[in-house]
Amino acid sequence: MKTLELPPFDHQPKKYRGPSADEVLGLRREFLNPGIFLYYKKPIMLVEGKMQYVWDEHGRRYLDALGGIVTVSVGHCHPDVVDVARKQNETLQHSTTIYLHPNIAEYARELAAKMPGDLKVCYFVNSGSEANDLALLMARVYTGNYDVIALRNAYHGGNAVTMGLTAHRTWKFNVPHSFGVHHAMVPDPYRGVWGRDDADAGKKYAADVKSLLDFATSGQIAAFFAESIQGVGGCVVFPDGYLKHVYEYVRGAGGLCIADEVQSGFGRTGTHYWGFETQGVIPDIVTMAKGIGNGCPLGAVVTTPKIAQALAQRTHFNTFGGNPVVCAQGRAVLEVIDREKLQGNALKIGNKILASLSYLREKHKLIGDVRGKGLMLGIELVKDRQSKEPAKEECAQILETCKEMGLLLGKGGLWGQTIRFSPPMCVNEQDADFLLDVLDSAFSA
């Protein structure tokens, strides 16, 4: 296997003087949640990050094409984001919403300005799971209905409520959950019944939602939940028109349409700021997290003034939602995305990678499908292109090989068969060339 060098980068990491990776692994095994997982046979320990790169304790650099699982949007330790967080930490670290503070109010105004239509009221929380939990509560209170429709292959969180919306057995404990939740057919143009060659695929998949409304509910529902692009499920992009048809059915049944933008938002798709815009729709509620704060614990729910009034019937409070430090960081992320034109960069670099992945698919039979938008891309691996049997072990080995060559990737899909790309949106053409050369070499190996 040929040796490939990372693009030059002007940053000297600090000399690490802490415990070794083996010592940390031992502490983790003794004192941390035993259910958390590691990607690699020999785990790596990351101790520093700068923009699109991270370093291990030995000072070895890696291109982070996973982006903290679609979380580092503008770059690790972006100087502007770090600076505003530092200044706010030195001034006032915490203040709840029982007092006034400019950061939360100004941030809400700036975030609402990014939303289409009447989506103008913001609720701040700490994670995507919490955002989806709140959105579900909001929909049920507002509509007076209980049943919800979500999609198979979806991931909306791991707390007790959002686990019910999630549709992967690997993330669902064998306890009572999913009350009132019905899962529709996933509109997957690769594995589904209707493919990319069917111009009416979106309409046909949407008909399954109508069938659920007619045969699995009272005909009145609270909401329809969908990621704009399925992330954990393996970067599944819906056929054109799918959400438009579904939204018509759902609103006809008295339900609200909820878009989960936890992974696809903030310009990552390249063509649009929000993933749902690629489907030509405007939801009633939008949930967001991950890239919203470039790594800080921040999430949000944005809805209309009319729907927001539903929760004003009772006290609604979140101790850390809207904390002044995370709001300062969230504001800085919005500013950096605009100033550095990162949405345009996501489109440019994403298109370059996607075009080259199509070439790699022709070259390597292990690749069944390549898909995505902007810098949210996936490669699905199969043992056989006809049967589409998932190539789980091969996918894990590709990740191992790429790691040894300096490239960190993610994986998704029920069987862990899909390689996922979600790098910081500051990646450049040299990074893309390196990524593609490493992948070609790993597949050849």
N, C-alpha and C positions, 0 to 999 in steps of 0.2 A: 504494500500500500504506500502510495507516495505521501511525502510530508508536505503539508500545506501551511503557509504562514498567515496569521491574522493580519489585517490591514494595519499600517502604522497608526499609533495613537499616542498623543502627547500627555501622558499622565503616569506619574511614578507612584505606585501604591506604597503605603506605609509598611514598615516592617512589622509583621505580626508577632506579638509576644505572649499570646494567651495559651490556653490549654490546647493540646493536639486534637486532631479529628477523632482519634481512637478514644481519648479521654472524654470528649464531648458525647460521643456515641454511647459510652458507658453510662454517663450521667443521664442521658436521654432515656436509655432503657430502664434505668432504675426509678427515675422521678417523673417522666412525662407520659402522657396518654399513649398506651400501647397500641392504639388503633391507627395512629398516624403512620404514613408509609414513606418509603424512600424509592427513588427511581433506579439507582445504580447498584450493581453488585458490590462495588467498593464506593461507599458514599463520599461525595465531595463536600467540603465545608467552605462556604462562601463568607468572606470577612470584609470585603470592600466592593463598592460599585461606583462606576462613573459613566454616565450616559448609557450607551448600549452595551457596555462591558462590565464584567464582574471578575474578581480575583479570589483564588483560594488562599489558604494560610501559607502556602509555599511561594506565593507571588505569581502563580500561573494565571494568565488571562484567558477568559472565555467570551465568546459572543453570546449574549443572552437572548436567544430567539424565542424564549418562553415568556420573558418579561414579567417574572413573578406571577405566572398564570394570568396573563392579560391585565396586569395591575400597574406596571411601570409604564406610564403613557408617554411622558415627555423626556425620560432619561433618568437613570439612577443618580441620585444626589445632584439634580439639576441646580446650579448655583442660585438661580432666582427663587426656586421653591425652598431650598435650604435657608436662604437668607430671611425670607419673610417668616418662616417658622421659628428661626432663632430669635428674631426681634420680638415676636409675639411672646415666645417663652420667657424672655427677659422682662416683659412688661406685665402680662397677666396670663397665667397659664390656664385658668379655668373660671368660667362664669356661666351659670345656667340661664335659661330663658326667663326666670322670674325677675331678672334684671335686664336692662337694655345694654346692648353692646353693638357698636357699628359693624363689626365683621360679619355677623350672621345676616343682618339686614341688607348690607351692600352685596354680600355674596348671593343671597336669594334673588335680588334684583338682576344681577349679572347672569345667573344661571337661567332664570325665567326668560331672559332676553334671547337665549339660545333655543327656546322652545317654540314650535309653531302653534297657531291657533290660540285657544283660550287656556293653554297649559301654563298657568302663571303663579300657582301657589305651591310653595316648597315645604316639605317636612324633612328634617335632617336626622339621620340615624347613624349607626356604626358599621353596618355591613350590608351586603346584598341579601342575605337571608332575612335580616331584620326588615329591610325595605320591602321585600315581597310579602312578609308576614303582615306588615302594616297595610299594604295595598289590598290584600285579601280582606282584612277587617273592614277597611274603608268601603270596598265594593259591597260587602254583605250588609253593612249598616245603611248605606245609601239606597240600595235597591230594595231592601227588605227580603231579598231572596237568599238562598243558601247554596244551591248547587253551583259548581264551578267546572269548566272544561279546560283541561291543559292538554299537552301533546305527549305522546310516547316519545321516548328518547330525550326528554327534557331534563334539565337540572335547574332548580330554582332555590336550592339551599338545603341545609341539613338540620335545621331545628325541627321541633316537633310538628309545627304546622306546615312549613314548606317542604318537609320530607314527603308529605302527602301529594304535593304538586309535582315533585320530582318523579321521573318514571324510568329509573334504572334500579334493578334489584340490588346492585352492588352498593347503593347509597341508602337503602331502606332497611331499617331494623324490623325484626319480626315482632312488632308491637302494634296495638290498634292505632291506625292512622288513615288518612285519605278519605275521611268522612265527607261525603258530598262531592268528591272529586271524580270526574270521568275523564279518561284519557282517549283522545282521538288519534286516528292514524297519523303517523309522522309523514309530512310531505317531503319525502326524501327521493330526489330524482335519480339517485344511484341505486339504492336498495329497494325502493318502493315499486308499486305496481305501474305507475306512469313515469316515464323518464323525460329527459331533456328534449327528446324528439317529438314530444306531444305538446302542441301549442295550448291545449286545454287542460294540462296537468294541474295547474293551480285551482281551476274550477272543480275538477274531479276530486282532488283531495279535500277541498272545502266542503264538498257534499257529505263527507263523513261526519263533519261537525253538525250539519243539519240533521243527519240521521240520529246522532246522539241526542240532540234536542228533542226529537220526536219520540224516540224509543227508550231513552235512559233517564229522562228528567220529566218534570211536570210541564215542561214547555216554558218555564220561567227560571232564569238563572241569574246568579250574581255577577259572574265574570267569565271571560276567556283570557287565559294566560299564555303567552308565548314569548320565548326569546326571539329576537329579530333574526339572529343566526344562531343555531344551536351550537354552543361551545363545548361543554363537557361531552356532549353526544358525538363530537367528531367534526365540528365545523360544517354542519348541514345548512345549505342555503336553499330557501324555499323557492318553488317555481313562481314566476311572475303572476301577479293577480291573486295569489292565495289569500293573503291577509285581507284584501279588499272584499272578496266574497265572504270570508268568515265573519268579518266585522258586520256586514249587513245582516247575516243570520243571527249573530249574537245580540245586536241592538234590537232586532225584531223580537227577541225573547226577553227584553227588558234588562239585558246584561251590559256590563261595562267591558271595554276592551283594554287590556293591560299589556303593555310592552315592557319586557325585561331587557334593559339595555346595559346590564352589568358588565358584559364583555364587548358588545358591539358598538357602544356609544363613544362620544367625544372624538369623532373624526376618523376612527380606526378603519371604517369601510372605504375611506378615500373619496368616494363620490358624494357622500352626504355626512352631515354631522351626527345624525342618528340612524341606526340600522333600519328602523321602521320606515324611514323616508324612502328607502330603496324599493319599498312595496307600494308607495304612493298612498299611505294612510296616515291618519292622525289618531292616536289612541286617546282614551279618556284618562288614563293614569300611566305614568312612566316611572319605572324603578331603575336606579343606577347605583353603582358602587365601583370597586376596583380602580380603574383608571381615573376616576373622578378626583382622586387625591394623590395620585402618583405613589401610592404605598402607605398612606396614613389611614387609620380606621375611620372611614367616612362613607356614608351612603346617603341616598336621597330618594324621596318620592315626590313627584311633581304631578299636580292635577289641576282641575278647574276650580274657580271660586265656588261654584254651585255644589260640586261634589265635596269640596273641603268643608262646607258647612255641616255636613253630616256628622263629622267627628267633634264638632263644637257642642254637641248635645251633652257631652261628658268631658271631664278633665282628661286631656291627653298631654303627656309629659315624657321627656327623654333626658336623663341626667347629662349625658355627654353629647347628645345630638345638637350640633351647632356650637360646639366648643370653639372658643376664639382662635386656638392654634390651628385646628383642622380647617376652619373656615378660611383662615389666611392662606393656608396651603392650597385649598380648593380654588380660591380666587387666582392664585399665582398660576395654577395649571391652565385655567381658561386663558389667561393672558399669554402664556408661553405658546399654547397651541396656535393662537391667532398670529402672534408676532413672528414666530418661526415657521409659519405656514406648514405645520405638521400634517394637517389633513391632506394637503396637496402632495406632500412627500409620501404619505401612506399610499396614495393612489399610484404615484409614479413608481416607487420601489415595489409595491405589491404587484402591479401589472408586470413588471420585469420578472419577478420571481415566478408568478403564475404561468407566464408564457414559457419560461424555461422548465418548469415542472411538467408541462405538457410534453415537452421534448423528452424529459427523463422517463415519462410514462411509456413512450414509444420504445425506449431503449431497454427498460427494465420490466420484465413480466410480473414482478412482485407488486408493482403499483397498479391497483385497480382503478383508482379515481383520484383526480386532483380538483380542488374546488376552493371557493372562498371569495372574499372581496377585500381589497386593500391589504392591510397587514393583519388579516384574520383568515389564515389559509390552512388547508388540510390536505394530507396525502393518505388515502386509505389503502392499506396493504392487504392483499388476498393471496391465498395459496394457489388459486385457480380462477382465472377471469370468468369462466363460465358459471361455476358453482358459487363464486364469490365467498368461499370459505375464508373467514377472517384469519389473517396471518399474525396472530398475537405474539408468538415467540420471536418471529422475524422482526416485528416492530420494536420489541424490547432490545434486540441485538443491534438494530440500526441506531437506536438512541445511545447504546453503550459505545459503539464505534465512533459516532459523531462526538461524543463527550471526550474520548481519548484524543480527538483531533482538534478540540477547542471550541466545539459548538454545542450549546445546550438547547434542547428541543423539548416539547411537551407531547403528550399522547392523550387520546380520547376514544370515545366509542365504548359500547358495552363490553367488548372483548379486549379493549386496549389495542386496537388494530390501526388506529389513525394517528399519524404524526401531525402535531399542531404547531403552527408558527404564530406567535403573537409578540414580536419584539417591540421594544420602545420605538415610538414613531420617528425617532431621530436617526434611525439606521440610514446608511448611505449606499451608493452603488457598489463601492468596494466591499462592503459587508455582504451585500446580496451575492456578489461574485464568489466570495469566500464560502458562503452558505451553500450555494449551488454546487461548487466544486467538491465540498466535503460530502454532500449528499450523494453525488455521482460516485465518488470513491467508496463510500460506505455501502451503497447498493451493489457496486461491482465486487466488493469483497465478500 
